[in-house]
Amino acid sequence: MQGRNADDDWWRHAVVYQVYPRSFADADGDGVGDVAGIRSKLPHLAALGVDAIWISPWYPSPMKDAGYDVSDYRDIEPVFGTLAEADALIAEAHEAGIKVIIDIVPNHTSDQHVLFQRALAAGPGSPERDLFIFRDGRGAGGELPPNDWQSTFGGPAWTRVADGQWYLHLFTPEQPDVNWRSPAIRAEFETSLRFWFDRGIDGFRIDVAHGLEKDWALPDLNGLEFPLEDDAEHDHPHWDQPRVHDIFREWRTVADEYSPSRAFCGEIWVGRAHRLVAYLRPDELHTAFNFDFLTAPWLPGDLRAVIDRTIDSHASVGAPPTWVLGNHDVARPVSRYAREQQGLVKMARNLVHFEGRPADFELGLRRARAAALLMLALPGGAYVYQGEELGLPEAEHIPVEALQDPVWVQSNGTDKGRDGCRVPLPWTASGTSYGFSPAGGAAPWLPQPDDWAPLAADAQDGVEGSTLELYRAALGLRRELAAFGDGDFAWLDAPDGVLAFTRPGRAGEPGVRSWTNFGPDAVALPEGEVLLASGPLAGVMLPPDTTAWLRA
């Protein structure tokens, strides 16, 4: 059952499925997903053929940012379940041949974390305050923030407390940034890493990995934008600071103490390939999300450039690429690809940037299916966000009164935020919550679209040509054929508007060729056995917005 997933370097080729626990499956009927719900769907994940699951934060939290405001890194949020249930999930996943990766949020805690509460109580200049980033304000009476930094969610990145000092929060005011120059903070997080490694966790996805260190002079941004230009010789004062690498070298030392290998994947939005792979040197993180691939528009020239840049840069440090099309922070690929792609320098992460571009969701689904096969054929590992295997679009019409994302509030109602990709999954075509909750349970925490019944898992199960069966077939071939995963890659000559490449076989096995047609007309495929296609083929012709895998 384990196959290559039993290898110590499993992370070099793994397909990891992201579970957003609030929205995956609700076992107790309160309208919110939970650990018991994840356990109940392990057969779905095993049948899908994923190598690992990544579970978004399941820690105790006031939920001011959907769990990314953590109040205790070494327990389970009661809404989600108990530590004993988490232990059972880890064991059951391992029995099914599935690794378990969990989130860690090291840039900030919740303002309800005991360490921040002690910092508030201790006052200016105390050791407790040194665990966070407190500063006196500017102005005659300290009434102005220490600098002009802005929250990622909108508004100032500083909040003033009762004694007059200000604390930094690059996200919500309820998420104070920690001081990574404090030995106590480093020890606190190392303890949390070991706590979960000792319970059998196989790795961590690191939230905002590029944000932990700050320029201690706290200079004004003065309009400086991020990511920086490729040739920039200066650093940004709070993103991608050079000292952050020291932290991850310490973490890698901890991970390497365990056998089999524990792995890290960094959420690193830096934009520049040479800065991204600096995190992936042999003594730092194992992998990082390839956001350049995610943000590239559905255009062959743009994607080829990203693929080349990614493979070349990762090879320079001996790291495998990790490809991704979506996650809990990004509009779903079906809806992004449904819009006109020409004129996009980069694919917008949020649909607010697509205003004026009408959507064709049949086209979006066709492209998303083609993109999935293209991604899964590339060398390295890949991430699949829950619901992508069902072809779910973004839920674009959530009523304003139902929105939960703090982005909506902090943007003063100009950005609906990320709720549209976080809507609970449809498991059954029938039922008031499409099987997300048991019959008679509470309404889902976010409302589901009225037209999702045909996309439900049971409506696609065993149906030839369904998106669910496409993913099952693709992941089955990835496990079966040694050409896939980590390894060699070469472009092939192909007609205009087509991206074609080969993945050579190993140990005498045949290789695989992948062809993706971005053009307006069908093109002739080369001779060879078609292993899988993202849509129906017209004989030997590959239709537009379709990917086919052929035996080399």
N, C-alpha and C positions, 0 to 999 in steps of 0.2 A: 504493500500500500504506500509506503513512504517513497520508494524510488529515489530519484536524485535529491529529494527533499531530506533524505537522511544524511547527505553529505555535509561535511563541516563548512563548506562554502556555499550552502544552500541559497544564501542571500544574493549570490552573483547571478542567479537565473530565476528566482522565485517570482510567481504571479501572486500578488498580495491583494486581498479583497478588503476594502475599508468598510468597517461596520460603524455606523453612526448610531450609537445605542438608543438614543431617544426615539429614533425613527425606524428601527429595524424590525422588531417584533415585540409586542406587548403580551406577556403571559398572564399578568394578574388583573387586567381589565381596567387599569386606571387611566388609559389613554396615552401612556408614556412607555416606550420600549424599555426592556430590562434584560438583566443577565439571563434569567430563565428563558426569555424569548430567544436570545442568541443560542442557548443550548438546544432549544427545540428546533432550530433551523440548521443545525450542524449537518444533517443529512442533505439538505439543499446545497450547502457549501461543498460537501464532499463530492456530491454528484456533479457539481459545476466543475470541479477539478482544480480548485485553487490550492496553492502550496502553503499559504499563510493567511491569517486575518490580522488586520490592524484595527484595534478598537479605540475610537476617539474617547476623550476623558470620561472615566467612570468613577472618579473620586468624589468625595463629599464636596459640595459646592452650593453657594447661594443661587447659582444659575443666572448671574447677571450677564454672562456671555456663554450660555449653553454649556457650562462645565469647564470652560477654559479659564475660569476664575476658581482656583483650587484652594480649598481650606484645609485639606489634609491629604498628603500624597501617599499615605500608607493605609488607606481604607477604601471602602466602596460607598458611593452615595446611596443612602437608604431607598430612594426612589428606584434605583436600579437593582438593589438586592443586597447581598451580604458577602463578606470576604469568603465564607465557606462556599457560597455559590460560585464565586470567581475561581476558587481552587478547583471545584468540580468541572467548570468550563474548560480550564486549562488542561486538566487530565483527559476529558472527553475529546477535546480537539486533538490532542496528541495521539490518542488511540485511533483517531480517524486519519492520521497522517498530516495534520494541519498544524503549522507553527502558530504561535500567538505573539503578536506585537501589540504593545499598548502605547498610548500617548504619554509624554511627559512635557510639562509646561514650565520651563526654567526661567523664562524672562520675567515673569511676574507671578504673584500669588493672588488669592482673594484678599480683600481688605478685612475679611473675617478670619483669616489665618491667625493662629495664636501669636506668631512672631510679629505680625503687623500690629495686632492689638497691643502687644507689649511695647512696641515702638511708639505708638501713640501715647501710651500712658507714661513712658519714661521721660519724654521731653528732649529738647534740643541738646546735642552734644553727648548723648548717652550711647553706650555700646549697643543698646537695642536699636536705636535709630540708624546705626551704621550698617545694619543689615539691609536697609532700603536706601533710596536716594532722596534724602531730605536736604533742602537748601533754604537759606534766607532769600526773601524776595528783593526785587529792585524797587527803586523809588525811595522817597524820604522816610516812609514808614514801613518799607518792605511790602507795600500793597500790590506791587506788580510781579508777575511770574519771573522766575530766575532767567528765562530766555524765551525765544519765540517758537520753541518746538510745538508741533501740533500732534494731536492724537490721530492714529490711523483711522479711527472711526469718525473723526471730525471734532473740531473744537480744540481748546488748549490742552496740552499734555501735562499740565500742572494743576493740582488742587491744594488750596490753603487749609490748614488745620487750625484748631482753636488757639494754639499758642503763637500763631503767626507764621510758622514755617510752611514751606510748600513741599509736596512730594511729587515725584515723576510717575506718570502712567502713560505709556505709549499707546494704550488701548482705552478701556473705560476707566473712570475714576475709581471703580471698585476693583481695579487690577493694578496695584502698585508694583512698579518695577523693583527688582531686588538688586543689591549691590554685589556683583560677582567678584569684587576685589576683597570681599570679606571672607576670611578663612572659615567662619562659622557657616556662611551660605554654602560654600563649597562642600563642607562636611555634611551639611543637611541634605543636599541633593545626592551625594555619594551614598549616604545611608538609604535613601529612597531607591536608588538603582539596585543596591544589593538586596533590599527587602523583596523586590519583585523578581530579580534574577533567582534568588533562593527559592521562590515559590514556583519556578519553572517557566517564567516568561522568557521568550526567545529573543526579544529585542525591544527597542523603543523607537518610536517616531518622535522627533524632537521639534516641538512647536517653536516657531520664530528663532531658529537656531542662529541666524545671522544677527540677532539683536541684543545678545546678552551683555556685551561690553559697550561702554560709552566713553567718549572723549571727556576726561575728568575736568577739563576747563569749561565744559558746557557752553560752547560758543553758539551764537545765533546762527540759524540756517541762512537767513537773508535770501530766501527764495531758492536755495539749493535743492534740486530735485533728486530723487533716487528712483531707479538705478542711475549711477553715474555713466558718463560716456566711456567707451572702451579704452580710450587713451588717457583717461583722467589720471593725474599724478597725485591728487589729493584724496583724502578719505572723507567719508560722510561721518558726522559726529556721533550718530547713534545706530547706524546700520553697517554691518560688515567691518567692524573695527578689527585691526590686526590681532589684538590681544585675545580675541575670542578663541583663537586656535589653541591657546594654552589650556583652556577649559576642556576642549574635546580630546586633547592628548591625555589628560588625566582620566577622562571617562573611558577612553579606549583601553587604558591600563586595567581598569576595573573589569571591562567586558572580556578581556583576554585571559582573566583568571579562571574563567568558566569553560567547561567542556561538556557538550559540543559548543561551538562558537555562538556567542550572543552578538547581535548586530544592531547598528544604529542607522536610521535613515533621517536625514535632516530636511526640515522645511526651510529652504534657503532661497529667498527671492533676492538675487543679486544682479541678474541680467547679464553679467559678463562671464563668459565661459571660463576664463583663466582664474577669475575670483571664485567661481563655484567649485572648481576641482581642487582649489587649495584646501578645501574642507575634507577632501577625499584622499589625502596623502596616506601612505600605509599606516601611519601611527595616529590617524584621526578617525573620522567617520567612515563607515563602510559604503554607504550610498546616499544619494540626495535626489529629491524630486526634480525632474527635468521640466521646469516650468516654461522654458523657451519652446519646448515642443507643444505643451498645452496651449500656449498663447499664439502659436503660429496659425495664420488663417489657412483655410482649405484651398491652398494653391501650391502646385508642385514645386515651383522655384523656391518659395519660402520654406516649405517643409524639407526639401533636399538640403538647403543651406543649414537649417537647424540640425538635421541628422548628421551632416558632415562635421559641423562644428562640435557637436556633442561627442561623437565617436572619437575624433582626433584629440579633443581636450581630455577626455577620460583616459584614453590610452596613455597620455603623458604621465599619469600618476598610477597607472595599473588598476584603475577602478572600473567596474561595470556601469554602463548607463542604466538609469531607471526611468522608464517612460510612463507618462500619465496623461490622461485625457480630461479628468475631472476629479473633484473632491467636494467636501462640505462647504467650501468657501467660494466656489466657482459655478456659474450658470452651467447647466447640463449641456453636454456636447450636441445632443439632438437639436436643442434650441439655438445654440451658437451657430451651428452649421446650417441651420434653416434660413439664415439671412445671407444677403449678398456679401461675398468675401472680397471682391475687388476693392482696392482703396484702403484696406485695413493694413496699417503698418504692423500692428500686432493684434491678434484676436483679443477683444475686450473680455475681461473676466466676468463682467457684470452686464446684464442686458440693458441697463440704463444707457450704455454707450452705443446701442444699436438703434436708437430712436430714428425713425424715418426709413428703416429697412424692413419691409414686410417679411413675414415668416412663411415658409413653405415647409411644413413639418414632415411631409412624405420625403421631400428632398433631404431634410435634416437627418431623418432616420437612416436613409440610404447612405448618406455620407458618414454618419456615426458608425454604422456597421462596417463600412469600408475602412474607416480610420482604426477601428478595433483590430481588424486583421492585419493592417499595416503595422500598427504598434506591436502586436504580439509576435510578429515575425522579425522584429529588429533585435540586434544582439543585446543581451543583458536581461534585466528584470522588468516587471511592469506592475502597475497598480490599477485595480478596477474598483470604482466607487459603487457602493450598493445601488442597485437599480439600473446601472448601465447594462447589465445582462438582460434586463427586461425592455430596454429601449425607451426608458422613461424620458419625457421632455421636462423642462423646467415648469413648475407650477407658477404661471405668470400672473394669475388673477386672484391671489389671496386677498381677501378684504383687508382694508387698512386696519380695522379694529382687531384683526387676528394676528397681525405681524408681531413677532417676538424679538427679532434681531436688533441689538442696540444701534446698529448702523442707521436704522430708520429714524430713531430719535436724535442721534447725534449729528445726522446730516440735515436736521430740520425738515424732514419729510421729502427730501429731494432724491433719496436713494432707498429703494425698498429692501436693500440688503440681500442676505443669503438664505432667507427662509424658503425661497422657491426650489432650491435643490435639497432641502432638508425635510420635505413633506414625507410622512410615513409611507412605507412601501405597501403596494397592493399584493397580497398573497393569494387571494381568491377573487373570482369575478363577482361573487355574490357577497352579501353582508353589508352592514352599514359602514364598516371601516375596511372593506375589501380583505377581511381576515387579518388585519393588523392586530386587532384586539379580539378577545373571545366574544361570542354572542352576548349581548346585554351589557357589554362594557361601556365605559365612558367614551365620549367622542375623542378622536385623536387630538393631540396637543396642537397640531396644525391641520387645517381642513384639507382634505384630499379633493382633487378635481372630480367632477361628475362623470368624466368620460374615460376613466382609467380601467374599466372592467376588461376590455380586450387585452390590456397589457399585464394583467395579473399573472402571477407565476403559474397558477393551475390552468389558466387559459392558454398558456404557451407550452406547457409540459407535454413532450412527445409530439408536438405539432411540427411537421417538417417545414423548414424555412423560417421558423420563429426566431426571434433574436436570442431567446434563452437557449434554444438548441444550437444556434450558431456558436455561441460562447462555449457551450459544452463540447462541441466538436473541435473548436479551435484549441481549447485547453487540453483536450485529450491528445491531440496531435503534438502539442508542445511537450507533453510528458513522454509520448511514444517515440518521437524522432529526436535523435541526438543533435541534429543540425540546429535545432532551436535553442533559445537561451543564450548563455554566454558563449562567445566564439567569434569566428571570422565572418566577414561581411564584404561584399563587393557589388558595386553598381553594374547593371547590364545596359547595353544599348537598347533603346526603346523608342517608339514614335513620340512625337511632340505631345506634351500633356500627360505622359505616362511616367510613373516612377517604378522601375523594375530593379530588383537586386537579387542576389543569390546568397544563400546560407549554406556553405559547403558541408558535406557530411563528414563525420568523424568515424574512425575505426572501421573504415571500409563501407560505411553506410552511405546511401545516396543522399544528396543534398536536397534543398528546397529552394524554389524560386518564388518570389512574390511580385505580382504585377498589380498596380493600382492605376486606374484610368480616371484622370481629372478632367478630360476633355469633353466636348459636347457630342462627340460621335463614338460609336463602338469601334474598337480596334481588334485586330486579329491576335490571338494568343499564340505563342510558340508551340511547337509540338511537345507533347508530354502529358502525363496523367494529371488531371486536375484533382487535387486532394480536397479542396474546400473553396467555396466562393461566398462572398458576402451577399450576393444577390443572384437571381437567375441569369444564366449565360444563354446567349443566342448561338448555339452550336459552338464554334471555335471563336466566337466574337465576345469580347469583354465590354459590356455596356458602360456608359458613363457612371462615375461615382461608385465604382465597384472594384473590389480587390479579389484576386484569385491566387491561391497557392498551388504550385505545380511541383511535381517531383522532378528533380534535376536529373 
